[in-house]
Amino acid sequence: MNGSNQSGVSEFLLLGLSESPEQQQVLFWMFLSMYLVTVVGNVLIILAIGSDSRLHTPMYFFLANLSFTDLFFVTNTIPKMLVNIQSQNKAISYAGCLTQLYFLVSLVALDNLILATMAYDRYVAICRPLHYVMAMSPGLCILLLTLCWVFSVLYGLIHTLLMTRVTFCGSRKIHYIFCEMYVLLKLACSNTHVNHTVLIATGCLIFLTPLGCTIMSYVWIVRTILQIPSASSKYGAFSTCASHLAVVSLFYGTLCMVYLQPLHTYSMKDSVATVMYAVVTPMMNPFIYSLRNKDMHGALGRLLLGKGFQRST
């Protein structure tokens, strides 16, 4: 992709969160630690689910794919930032920036769609338990996941192709840890009205629609749980979706901190919120899903300790 002729620049400068050498070293070790924890946590989730037949259910099938998405998401951005800090070379090529943008946009959308699909799975499990096996058949699960990938790929492709039409002729400095959509649009010196219009239209479709489905699923879940007479049964039913609800809250909470504001107000302070959804959320997801999940505890124990763990349990 030769974008320099169209864009007016051949590269951008990713300045990160600070230009101070002392602070950069602190940020390097902090982000390296967070990246390693994220990679190890999500890889363990994927391996535990794949190796334990007891976890070959729709809920854990989608969880494994969510972990894969989070793993891919942080790998798309953090290693480049770490290399830039150590080499003191902040440059990223125009093509590299657009590639990073494409995967960033696609994977955020994929995370969102998978979380909505998991909400539907919890709805069927709690509100329609007798129809669960038929309603969440392996074929339907694969179809739902395929649709999530297709919509995410198209969403990322649309915005990346539109970005290739934008001209950059002023500052090349990006005060972020990666090439972010809003920041690039603020650097543009050409008309970005089409980009804004498509961003709003597709954003409503790819984010608000799944969010609406997630909210409706939980409305029905809460109504069903409240009708259960036994307190212990209520707790058991709620505990099956508590982890998912926590992840949804963390994901949308951090996302709203960044994007629920006008483009012209987007500033450096939003980089901290961006780090929350881009780094902290993928890092926390494995902990949230395994914290009070006995099935996951067992699978991780069998994965790491093997037969010795099985005998002890």
C-alpha positions in Angstrom: 0.0 0.0 0.0 1.7 3.2 -1.2 -0.2 5.8 0.9 2.4 8.6 0.9 1.2 10.0 -2.4 -2.4 10.2 -1.4 -1.9 11.1 2.3 0.9 13.6 2.0 3.0 11.8 4.6 5.1 8.6 4.5 5.1 8.1 8.3 3.7 9.2 11.6 5.3 9.6 15.0 3.8 7.7 17.9 4.8 9.8 20.9 3.0 7.6 23.4 1.9 8.8 26.8 5.1 10.8 27.7 8.2 12.1 26.0 10.2 12.1 29.3 13.0 9.5 29.2 12.5 8.6 32.8 8.8 8.2 32.5 9.3 6.2 29.3 11.3 3.6 31.1 8.6 3.3 33.7 6.0 3.0 31.0 8.1 0.4 29.2 8.3 -2.0 32.1 4.6 -1.4 33.1 3.3 -2.1 29.6 5.7 -5.1 29.1 4.4 -6.6 32.4 0.8 -6.0 31.4 1.4 -7.4 28.0 3.0 -10.6 29.3 0.2 -11.1 31.9 -2.4 -10.6 29.1 -0.7 -13.1 26.8 -0.2 -15.7 29.5 -3.7 -15.3 30.9 -5.5 -15.5 27.6 -3.3 -18.4 26.3 -4.1 -20.4 29.4 -7.8 -19.8 29.0 -7.6 -21.0 25.4 -5.5 -24.1 26.2 -7.7 -25.0 29.3 -10.9 -24.8 27.2 -9.4 -26.7 24.3 -7.9 -29.5 26.4 -10.9 -30.1 28.8 -13.9 -31.8 27.2 -16.0 -30.7 30.1 -15.6 -27.1 28.8 -16.7 -27.9 25.2 -19.9 -26.0 25.6 -21.2 -22.8 23.8 -20.3 -20.5 26.6 -16.6 -21.6 26.8 -16.5 -21.8 23.0 -17.2 -18.1 22.8 -15.0 -17.4 25.7 -12.0 -19.0 24.0 -12.6 -16.9 20.9 -12.9 -13.8 23.1 -9.5 -14.6 24.6 -8.1 -15.1 21.2 -9.4 -11.7 20.1 -8.0 -10.0 23.2 -4.6 -11.7 22.6 -4.5 -10.5 19.0 -5.7 -7.1 20.0 -2.8 -6.3 22.4 -0.3 -7.9 20.1 -1.4 -5.5 17.4 -0.4 -2.5 19.4 1.8 -3.1 22.5 4.9 -4.7 20.9 5.3 -1.8 18.5 5.1 0.7 21.4 7.7 -1.2 23.4 10.1 -1.3 20.4 9.6 2.4 19.9 10.4 3.2 23.5 13.6 1.0 23.6 14.9 2.2 20.2 13.9 5.9 20.7 12.5 5.8 17.2 8.9 6.9 17.3 8.2 6.5 13.6 5.6 4.2 12.1 5.1 4.0 8.4 1.8 5.1 6.8 1.1 1.6 5.7 2.0 0.3 9.1 -0.3 2.8 10.8 -3.3 1.9 8.5 -2.6 -1.8 9.2 -2.6 -1.2 12.9 -5.8 0.9 12.5 -7.5 -1.9 10.6 -6.9 -4.6 13.1 -7.7 -2.3 16.0 -11.1 -1.3 14.6 -11.9 -4.9 13.5 -10.9 -6.5 16.8 -12.8 -3.9 18.9 -15.9 -4.7 16.8 -15.3 -8.4 17.1 -15.0 -8.2 20.9 -18.3 -6.3 21.0 -20.1 -8.8 18.8 -18.8 -11.9 20.7 -19.9 -10.3 24.0 -23.4 -9.8 22.6 -23.4 -13.4 21.4 -22.4 -14.6 24.9 -25.2 -12.6 26.4 -27.6 -14.4 24.1 -26.1 -17.7 25.2 -26.7 -16.8 28.9 -30.3 -15.7 28.0 -31.1 -19.1 26.4 -29.4 -21.0 29.3 -31.4 -19.2 32.0 -34.6 -18.3 30.4 -35.0 -21.2 28.0 -33.1 -24.1 29.6 -35.2 -26.9 28.1 -34.4 -25.6 24.6 -30.7 -24.8 25.3 -29.2 -27.8 23.5 -31.2 -27.2 20.4 -31.0 -23.4 20.4 -27.3 -23.4 20.9 -26.3 -26.3 18.7 -22.6 -26.5 17.5 -23.7 -25.5 14.0 -25.5 -22.4 15.2 -22.5 -21.4 17.4 -20.1 -21.7 14.5 -22.6 -19.7 12.3 -22.9 -16.9 15.0 -19.1 -16.7 15.4 -18.6 -16.6 11.6 -21.1 -13.7 11.3 -19.2 -11.9 14.1 -16.0 -12.2 12.1 -17.5 -11.2 8.8 -19.1 -8.1 10.2 -15.9 -7.1 12.1 -13.7 -7.6 9.0 -16.1 -5.5 6.9 -16.3 -2.8 9.5 -12.5 -2.5 9.7 -12.1 -2.6 6.0 -14.7 0.1 5.4 -13.0 2.6 7.8 -9.5 1.7 6.7 -10.3 2.2 3.0 -12.0 5.5 3.8 -8.9 6.6 5.7 -6.8 6.1 2.6 -8.7 8.9 1.0 -7.8 11.3 3.8 -4.9 13.8 3.2 -2.4 14.6 6.0 -0.3 17.7 5.4 0.3 19.1 8.8 1.5 17.6 12.1 2.6 13.9 12.0 2.7 13.6 15.8 0.3 11.1 17.4 0.1 11.5 21.2 -1.1 8.0 21.6 0.4 4.5 21.9 -1.1 3.4 18.6 -2.8 4.7 15.4 -6.3 5.6 16.6 -9.2 6.6 14.4 -10.2 9.8 16.1 -6.6 11.0 16.4 -5.9 10.4 12.7 -9.1 12.3 11.7 -8.0 15.2 13.9 -4.6 15.3 12.0 -6.3 15.4 8.6 -6.2 18.5 6.5 -8.8 17.3 3.9 -12.5 17.0 4.3 -13.4 14.1 6.6 -17.2 14.6 6.5 -17.7 11.2 4.8 -15.5 9.5 7.4 -17.5 11.0 10.3 -20.9 10.1 8.7 -19.9 6.5 8.0 -18.3 6.2 11.5 -21.6 7.3 13.1 -23.8 5.1 10.9 -21.7 1.9 11.1 -20.9 2.6 14.8 -24.6 2.6 15.6 -25.1 -0.6 13.8 -22.0 -2.5 15.0 -22.0 -1.3 18.6 -25.4 0.0 19.7 -27.4 -2.9 18.2 -25.3 -5.6 20.0 -25.4 -3.4 23.2 -29.2 -3.2 22.9 -29.4 -7.0 22.5 -27.1 -7.5 25.5 -29.2 -5.2 27.7 -32.5 -6.9 26.6 -31.0 -10.3 27.3 -30.1 -9.2 30.8 -33.5 -7.7 31.4 -35.1 -11.0 30.6 -32.4 -12.8 32.7 -33.1 -10.7 35.7 -36.8 -11.1 35.4 -36.4 -14.9 35.2 -34.0 -15.0 38.2 -36.4 -12.9 40.3 -39.2 -15.5 39.7 -37.0 -18.3 41.1 -38.3 -19.1 44.6 -35.1 -20.5 46.2 -32.4 -18.0 47.2 -29.7 -20.5 46.5 -31.1 -21.2 43.1 -31.2 -17.4 42.4 -27.6 -17.1 43.4 -26.6 -20.1 41.2 -28.4 -18.7 38.2 -26.9 -15.3 38.6 -23.4 -16.6 39.2 -23.4 -18.3 35.7 -23.6 -14.8 34.1 -21.9 -12.6 36.7 -18.4 -12.9 35.0 -19.9 -12.0 31.6 -21.7 -9.0 33.0 -18.5 -7.7 34.7 -16.6 -8.0 31.4 -19.4 -6.2 29.5 -19.5 -3.4 32.0 -15.7 -3.0 31.9 -15.6 -3.1 28.0 -18.4 -0.6 27.4 -17.5 1.5 30.4 -14.0 2.2 29.1 -15.2 2.5 25.5 -17.7 5.1 26.4 -15.1 7.1 28.3 -13.2 7.5 25.0 -15.8 7.7 22.3 -18.9 9.3 23.8 -17.7 12.8 23.1 -17.4 15.2 20.1 -14.3 14.7 18.0 -13.1 18.3 18.6 -12.9 17.6 22.4 -10.7 14.6 21.9 -7.4 15.3 23.8 -4.4 13.8 25.6 -6.4 13.0 28.7 -8.4 10.5 26.7 -5.2 8.4 26.1 -5.5 7.1 29.6 -9.0 5.9 29.0 -7.8 4.4 25.7 -5.2 2.4 27.6 -8.0 1.1 29.8 -9.9 -0.5 27.0 -6.9 -1.3 24.9 -4.7 -2.9 27.5 -6.3 -3.2 30.9 -9.6 -4.8 29.7 -7.9 -7.7 27.8 -5.6 -8.2 30.7 -8.5 -8.4 33.2 -10.8 -10.7 31.3 -9.0 -14.0 32.1 -9.0 -13.1 35.8 -12.7 -12.1 35.8 -13.7 -15.4 34.1 -11.6 -17.6 36.2 -11.9 -15.9 39.6 -15.0 -17.7 40.9 -15.5 -20.3 38.1 -15.0 -23.8 39.5 -15.0 -25.4 36.1 -12.3 -23.0 34.9 -10.3 -23.6 38.1 -10.5 -27.4 37.5 -9.5 -27.1 33.8 -6.5 -24.8 34.6 -5.4 -27.2 37.4 -5.6 -30.2 35.1 -3.7 -28.2 32.4 -0.9 -27.1 34.7 -0.7 -29.9 37.2 -2.0 -32.8 35.1 -3.0 -36.1 36.8 -1.7 -34.9 40.2 -4.3 -32.2 40.3 -7.1 -34.7 39.3 -6.1 -37.0 42.2 -6.1 -34.2 44.7 -9.6 -33.1 43.6 
